Amino acid sequence: MTRYSFNPGEIFSLLDVPYVIEQVIDVNVHTLSIDEGAKSVFKVDELLAHFSRGELKFLSSEELAASGQHKPSEPHVERSLSDFPQNVQMRAIRKWKFLTAICPDGRLGYPRAAVIELLDKTWTQLDPQYRGDRPPSPQSFYRWRSQWVWSNFDIRALVDKWELRGQRPTVLPEKLVELIEEGVDKIYLTPQRESFRETLDWIQSEIEKENRHRAPEQALPAVTRRMLNRIVAHIDRYAILKARYGTRYAQDATRIYGKGPLCTRPLERVEVDHTPLDIIVVDSSTGLLLGRPWITVMIDAFSRMIVGVHISFRSPSVRSVLRCLKNAILPKTYVKERFAKVNGEWDAYGLIDQLVCDNGLEFHAKDLEAACAQLGTHLIYCPTRSPQMKGRVERVLKTLNYGLVHLQPGTTFATYDKPPRHTEVR
C-alpha cells in the first residue's frame, strides 16, 4: 500500500473537497482549499477519523489534474495483495522479505560483493516456505528494489505481472509444417510468382491426400493464411526476392545505400554521363527533322554545380566526352556575351582530380585516358549496372528531361506511346 502522511505539500480530498497542507504545527494541520482558496485548520485526530470512515483520501498531483474541476468521482477500489493467487502472493512476500532485511529504508550502500553475501545470509535465515531453491541474483534484487522504491514502498509493485503475458504460440504438427514449407518452395518461391492463394490451394490439396491415410483423430488441420504468413515471415527477404524476381532485383531491393565518398573541395570529384533529350528538333526554315539531341553533362560532387556541358546530334563518343571536359576546364566568360538573358555567373572552371564515369566504350578510349593522364585527372570506373555510384549526374539528367524538356514543344516524353508536341522550334 502506498504510504502517506500529514506533511506540507500533501494533497487530500475531504468529503470530495481537495485540500493542500501548508504547514503542520503540533497536532494542528493548516490547509488551503484548492477550489475556494479558503484556509482551514484541522486536528490530526479529526482527519484520522475521517480517513477511517473513508471520507478522506490522499491524492497525487496526477490524480488531482485528472479530476478536472474536482467533481465528485466514483470511489476507486484498488486491487489488494489478497486479490492475487496464493503462489503470486508468496513470491511477492519473498521479495519483500529480502528487501526489508537488506535495505528497509530503500537505501543500498553496499558494494556488489557485499550484496551477494547479504543475499546468501538472508536466504539461510528465511522461513523455508519463502526461501526458494536458491538465493536471488544481485540483478534481480536491484530490479526489485527499484520497483519497490519507485512505488513508494508498495508491496504490490513486487507482484509478478503474469496476467500481462501473451498466450503460448500454437505448435503445428511436424508433418503440416513440412507440407507448408514444401508448398512455399514449389509454388511461392518460383519465377512464376504464384500468389498466396495458389500456394494455399496446393498445400490444402496435399493435406487432403495425407489425411486419407490417417485416422480421423490424427487428421491434419486445414492450413490458414496466418499459418502460411508465419512460415514465410521466417524466410529471408533477399531469398524470397531472388527466387521470385532474380538475383539482380533482389540485390537492388535489399541494398543499403550510404552517402558515398566525402568531398572536401570543388572539382575533387566530378561525375559524367550522357542521355538523349526527350525532344525532337525541327529546322524552322526548312522544316527538316534534325532528330533527338544527346547531352553530356559533368557535375561537381562537392558543390552540385554543373561544370561542363556538350550537346550534339551524334551518338555519344570520345569526342563528345573530350569536348565536355574542355568546357568544364575552361572559364565560361562567353555566357553573358552569347546569351544576353542570363543574369548569373557561371564560375566553374579548373582541373579535375577525379572523373567518375560508367563502363561505356567512349570512357575506355585511349584518347580520353591520354588526355586525363596529361591533365592529372584520375579516371574512376563504376561497377557495371551500378548507377547509384554516380547518382548526382543521374539525378540531374532525369530532372533535366522531366522538369524542362517535357514542358517544351516537340517533346517525346519519356516513352513513345504519347504523341509528341509538333511545334516548330524558333
Summary of the structure (lengths in Angstrom):
residues: 426
radius of gyration: 40.0
end to end distance: 89.3
largest distance: 111.7
contacts: 1060
relative contact order: 0.06
helix: 43%
strand: 15%
